[in-house]
């Protein structure tokens, strides 16, 4: 199964290139826009592959309600919209997601803070390459649990921060100084509060750079 095909990538890369041309240097580094559009095609492919695996983990999501926490450049929204999902995005830089939604002609509920979504339940929560920025995530994980219902799933993605990851990041021209933990620490935090990993993919041995995982409640 492939969730993101060449046409999907081509459209999103076009939008991101336009945004980057009008942005200050480094403005969208944390949102990974330079990575999705990187001149090194292997690096760009790797970043798109993370998203493709995460969306494939979701299976049949037709009509489901999905929260994309740390939605950034709304990279998942095109796929979710195609599946007729109810899309809720949350990100500190909500202006970026708004611009992408306008370019895609997609209606999504967008919030700048998770506290603005109190009382809502979701079939899926996406937390893709965002939790490595958050040092104390105990309250956040508790809120995620509150937002889930029987059968709900959460999907994580994050960097290993190992030697190979740091080497690749430096070669690509990114600092990564904004990362305070790695995906292994994040996964241990999820296990400690009652989440159970159901699927895990590592990209790629023998140089593991990212892990993508699907979690349910124990």
Buried (B, 14 or more C-beta within 10 A) or exposed (E): EEBBEEEBBEEBBEBBEEBBEEBEEEBBBBBBBBBBBBEEEEBBEBBBBBBBBBBBBBEEBEEBBBBBBBBBBBBBBBBBBEBEBBBBBBBEBBEBBBBBBEBBEBEBBBBBEBEEBEEEEBBBBBBBBBBBBBEEBEEBBEBBBEBBEEEBBBBBBBBBBEEEBBEBBEEBEBEBEEBBBBBBBBBEBBEEBEBEBEBBBEBEEEEBBBBBBBBBBE
